[in-house]
Amino acid sequence: MKYKLSVTKKFASAHFLRKYNGKCENLHGHDWKVRVAFLGTKLDDKGILIDFTDIKMYLGKIISFLDHKFLNEISPFDKINPTAENIAMFIFKQFNSIEIEAAKVCEVEVWESDSSSAIISL
């Protein structure tokens, strides 16, 4: 059996897209929503794969780096476009650098609006 857990949090930030021809080339903001999912096979003796509290804490730390910032001015978005796709990859990589034995991050979804999101997955 495989178990998949996910947690969703929100943050706000501003950005603009380089080399883009349209409205998004101008400075604007979003209320972003991020969902991170973990996949694992072994529950602990309490029947838990990963404590939701731990996932929320890790995601909160990552999001605090992005929250209420001008993304184009912070690394790595000072070099790459702060698109939903690149933000998802950034968050995915941050979770891969955290040692969590029970499960691995398998998916990150980033919404820039209620109707538009980007997903990166294994």
Backbone bond lengths (Angstrom), bond angles and torsions (degrees), N, CA, C in turn:
res aa  C-N    CA-C-N  psi(-1)  N-CA   C-N-CA  omega(-1)  CA-C   N-CA-C  phi
1 M - - - 1.449 - - 1.527 109.96 -
2 K 1.309 115.39 144.47 1.458 121.13 172.83 1.523 108.61 -117.00
3 Y 1.315 114.84 139.58 1.458 122.41 177.39 1.522 108.24 -111.46
4 K 1.322 115.86 138.33 1.459 121.28 177.77 1.523 107.77 -125.20
5 L 1.321 115.62 121.65 1.464 122.39 178.32 1.517 108.91 -113.77
6 S 1.312 116.35 146.98 1.459 118.31 175.55 1.522 110.55 -142.29
7 V 1.323 113.77 153.85 1.462 123.13 178.40 1.520 106.71 -135.15
8 T 1.319 115.76 143.26 1.462 121.83 179.87 1.522 109.50 -123.72
9 K 1.327 115.18 136.11 1.468 121.96 175.72 1.523 108.35 -139.74
10 K 1.329 116.00 165.20 1.463 121.51 -179.91 1.528 110.80 -122.65
11 F 1.327 114.57 155.46 1.457 120.90 170.86 1.522 108.49 -151.72
12 A 1.310 116.12 164.05 1.469 122.14 179.11 1.517 108.78 -120.54
13 S 1.324 115.70 141.00 1.462 119.95 175.02 1.520 109.32 -161.54
14 A 1.332 114.12 167.49 1.461 121.73 177.61 1.521 109.02 -113.72
15 H 1.325 114.94 153.93 1.467 120.55 175.98 1.526 109.27 -163.93
16 F 1.309 114.86 172.99 1.459 122.13 166.18 1.523 105.81 -142.88
17 L 1.329 115.67 158.22 1.461 119.99 -178.88 1.519 110.09 -102.74
18 R 1.315 115.33 126.11 1.459 121.94 177.03 1.530 109.06 -76.43
19 K 1.311 115.86 150.72 1.474 123.06 177.22 1.527 112.19 58.37
20 Y 1.306 116.97 25.39 1.467 122.47 -178.82 1.514 108.27 -109.25
21 N 1.313 116.23 138.02 1.458 120.99 179.27 1.526 108.15 -110.77
22 G 1.303 116.25 95.24 1.458 121.05 -178.54 1.513 110.03 161.79
23 K 1.338 115.69 -170.98 1.462 120.90 -175.32 1.529 112.65 -57.62
24 C 1.319 117.02 -34.36 1.472 120.16 -174.15 1.526 113.79 -74.05
25 E 1.335 117.08 -4.14 1.467 118.75 173.69 1.525 110.64 -75.27
26 N 1.319 116.39 -14.32 1.461 121.96 178.03 1.525 110.15 -92.26
27 L 1.310 115.39 150.82 1.457 121.11 177.01 1.530 109.95 -58.67
28 H 1.330 116.24 128.89 1.465 122.05 178.37 1.524 108.93 -156.01
29 G 1.322 116.14 168.71 1.454 120.38 -177.95 1.507 112.67 -120.92
30 H 1.330 114.72 163.29 1.459 122.17 176.68 1.523 109.07 -138.36
31 D 1.304 114.75 151.14 1.450 122.01 162.75 1.523 105.03 -98.92
32 W 1.323 115.36 94.61 1.456 122.27 -175.51 1.529 110.18 -77.22
33 K 1.319 115.75 150.91 1.459 121.48 171.66 1.523 106.88 -126.71
34 V 1.325 115.90 134.61 1.465 121.88 -177.16 1.526 108.93 -123.68
35 R 1.320 115.21 131.08 1.469 120.86 171.86 1.515 107.76 -119.67
36 V 1.316 116.14 127.27 1.459 121.61 176.77 1.521 107.69 -116.22
37 A 1.338 115.71 136.08 1.464 120.96 -178.26 1.522 110.01 -123.05
38 F 1.319 115.05 142.30 1.459 123.19 178.35 1.514 109.70 -118.72
39 L 1.322 115.80 145.84 1.461 122.33 179.25 1.520 108.73 -123.53
40 G 1.322 115.74 135.04 1.462 120.98 177.90 1.511 110.48 -158.72
41 T 1.323 115.25 171.51 1.463 119.86 -175.91 1.519 114.08 -120.99
42 K 1.328 116.69 -16.75 1.463 118.64 -172.60 1.522 111.40 -118.16
43 L 1.332 115.34 121.23 1.448 120.83 175.76 1.518 109.71 -87.20
44 D 1.333 116.09 152.12 1.461 119.07 176.60 1.530 109.82 -78.79
45 D 1.318 116.36 -175.94 1.466 120.31 -176.00 1.532 113.04 -68.48
46 K 1.344 117.07 -10.07 1.465 121.32 175.30 1.521 111.50 -94.89
47 G 1.347 117.06 -3.94 1.458 121.02 -177.10 1.510 113.46 84.28
48 I 1.337 116.50 25.29 1.469 122.64 -176.87 1.525 109.60 -116.27
49 L 1.325 116.19 134.23 1.466 121.13 173.51 1.527 109.45 -77.30
50 I 1.319 116.30 -59.61 1.468 124.63 174.47 1.517 105.68 -141.77
51 D 1.284 116.86 137.77 1.459 120.30 179.02 1.533 108.90 -67.38
52 F 1.335 116.60 128.33 1.463 120.40 178.05 1.528 111.19 -55.36
53 T 1.304 117.09 -34.39 1.467 121.14 179.19 1.521 110.78 -59.78
54 D 1.330 116.90 -40.61 1.469 120.76 178.72 1.521 111.42 -66.39
55 I 1.335 116.72 -44.50 1.471 119.79 179.30 1.528 109.70 -61.55
56 K 1.329 117.32 -43.83 1.469 121.22 178.96 1.523 111.15 -60.99
57 M 1.339 116.66 -39.07 1.461 120.79 179.38 1.531 110.47 -64.46
58 Y 1.342 116.90 -48.85 1.468 120.47 179.96 1.525 110.75 -61.62
59 L 1.336 116.79 -46.15 1.460 119.92 -179.92 1.526 110.51 -63.99
60 G 1.311 117.00 -39.01 1.463 120.77 177.66 1.517 112.51 -59.90
61 K 1.333 117.01 -41.15 1.469 120.67 178.31 1.526 111.31 -64.30
62 I 1.327 116.35 -42.50 1.471 120.52 -179.72 1.521 109.94 -66.38
63 I 1.317 116.31 -45.70 1.463 120.77 -178.46 1.531 111.42 -66.51
64 S 1.319 117.89 -32.88 1.469 119.44 179.75 1.529 111.45 -61.21
65 F 1.322 117.13 -26.39 1.466 122.14 176.40 1.538 110.59 -68.64
66 L 1.339 116.98 -28.33 1.464 122.45 -175.60 1.526 113.42 -101.01
67 D 1.313 116.93 -22.87 1.458 121.85 -170.31 1.529 112.24 -68.05
68 H 1.324 114.74 132.25 1.464 123.70 178.90 1.534 112.09 54.10
69 K 1.321 114.36 41.42 1.467 121.11 177.18 1.523 109.34 -119.53
70 F 1.324 114.50 160.12 1.464 122.45 168.51 1.516 104.66 -91.34
71 L 1.326 116.28 100.88 1.467 121.21 -169.37 1.525 113.24 -58.16
72 N 1.317 118.01 -34.27 1.467 120.66 -178.73 1.523 113.28 -61.54
73 E 1.328 117.02 -15.08 1.462 120.94 -177.83 1.525 113.72 -100.40
74 I 1.347 118.30 -3.76 1.463 119.29 -178.90 1.527 109.75 -116.23
75 S 1.317 115.17 149.22 1.458 121.42 -179.81 1.525 109.93 -70.97
76 P 1.301 119.22 140.14 1.465 129.52 3.34 1.523 114.40 -90.48
77 F 1.348 116.58 4.51 1.460 120.03 -172.35 1.525 113.28 -79.30
78 D 1.315 116.40 -3.59 1.466 119.46 170.35 1.531 109.86 -74.97
79 K 1.349 116.84 -15.52 1.471 121.94 179.68 1.536 111.94 -113.10
80 I 1.345 116.95 -35.36 1.466 120.56 -179.72 1.527 109.15 -113.84
81 N 1.318 116.11 155.32 1.461 120.21 -179.65 1.526 111.09 -64.05
82 P 1.315 117.51 134.55 1.460 121.48 178.07 1.536 111.78 -81.17
83 T 1.326 115.27 59.76 1.460 121.65 177.28 1.525 109.33 -80.53
84 A 1.313 116.67 164.46 1.471 120.65 175.77 1.528 109.86 -58.16
85 E 1.326 117.18 -37.83 1.470 121.21 179.19 1.527 111.33 -62.86
86 N 1.335 116.33 -46.28 1.465 119.85 -178.68 1.526 112.15 -71.55
87 I 1.318 117.30 -32.44 1.466 119.94 175.49 1.528 109.47 -66.52
88 A 1.330 117.21 -42.07 1.472 120.91 176.80 1.525 110.59 -59.68
89 M 1.323 117.65 -44.11 1.465 121.43 179.02 1.521 110.80 -63.51
90 F 1.314 117.23 -42.70 1.463 121.59 178.48 1.529 110.36 -58.10
91 I 1.321 117.10 -48.83 1.465 120.92 -179.46 1.517 110.63 -64.88
92 F 1.327 117.03 -41.24 1.463 121.56 177.56 1.526 110.58 -57.52
93 K 1.320 116.46 -47.89 1.471 120.91 179.74 1.527 111.85 -63.84
94 Q 1.317 117.23 -38.09 1.465 120.20 178.08 1.520 110.68 -61.32
95 F 1.320 117.15 -42.38 1.463 120.18 178.63 1.519 111.48 -68.38
96 N 1.325 118.13 -33.91 1.473 120.23 177.79 1.518 112.14 -66.02
97 S 1.327 117.46 -22.78 1.463 120.37 179.82 1.534 112.03 -83.87
98 I 1.324 117.25 -9.11 1.464 122.07 178.37 1.520 108.70 -92.30
99 E 1.316 116.97 129.58 1.462 120.24 -179.67 1.522 110.36 -82.77
100 I 1.316 114.53 106.90 1.457 122.36 175.20 1.521 106.04 -124.34
101 E 1.313 116.36 113.21 1.456 119.95 -172.30 1.518 114.06 -73.45
102 A 1.315 118.43 -36.87 1.457 121.42 -170.31 1.525 113.85 -72.16
103 A 1.327 117.57 -28.17 1.460 120.14 -174.31 1.523 110.27 -156.95
104 K 1.309 114.83 165.82 1.465 121.70 178.13 1.518 109.18 -121.09
105 V 1.321 115.53 147.66 1.452 119.26 173.64 1.527 107.27 -61.83
106 C 1.320 116.42 132.26 1.462 119.92 -178.99 1.524 112.14 -119.27
107 E 1.332 116.63 -14.95 1.455 119.05 -176.60 1.518 110.42 -161.38
108 V 1.318 115.05 140.55 1.463 121.62 171.36 1.520 106.83 -131.75
109 E 1.318 115.58 129.24 1.456 121.44 176.58 1.522 108.32 -119.29
110 V 1.328 116.01 132.98 1.456 122.16 -179.86 1.528 108.29 -124.69
111 W 1.346 115.85 120.78 1.456 122.12 176.00 1.518 108.38 -98.20
112 E 1.342 116.30 131.76 1.461 119.38 171.30 1.522 110.54 -98.33
113 S 1.330 116.29 -11.24 1.464 122.37 174.18 1.528 107.26 -154.89
114 D 1.312 116.43 176.67 1.460 119.97 179.55 1.525 112.83 -64.34
115 S 1.320 117.18 -20.93 1.458 120.00 -174.56 1.524 115.01 -116.64
116 S 1.342 118.27 1.07 1.468 120.54 -175.61 1.507 111.05 -134.36
117 S 1.335 115.69 124.26 1.466 119.64 179.37 1.525 110.66 -143.15
118 A 1.307 114.78 161.99 1.464 122.75 174.21 1.510 107.71 -123.81
119 I 1.335 116.57 139.50 1.466 122.09 -179.20 1.520 108.80 -123.89
120 I 1.323 115.42 134.73 1.453 121.38 169.96 1.528 106.26 -119.18
121 S 1.314 115.93 133.56 1.469 118.94 -178.33 1.516 110.07 -145.95
122 L 1.328 113.60 163.28 1.477 119.64 176.93 1.503 110.11 -68.16
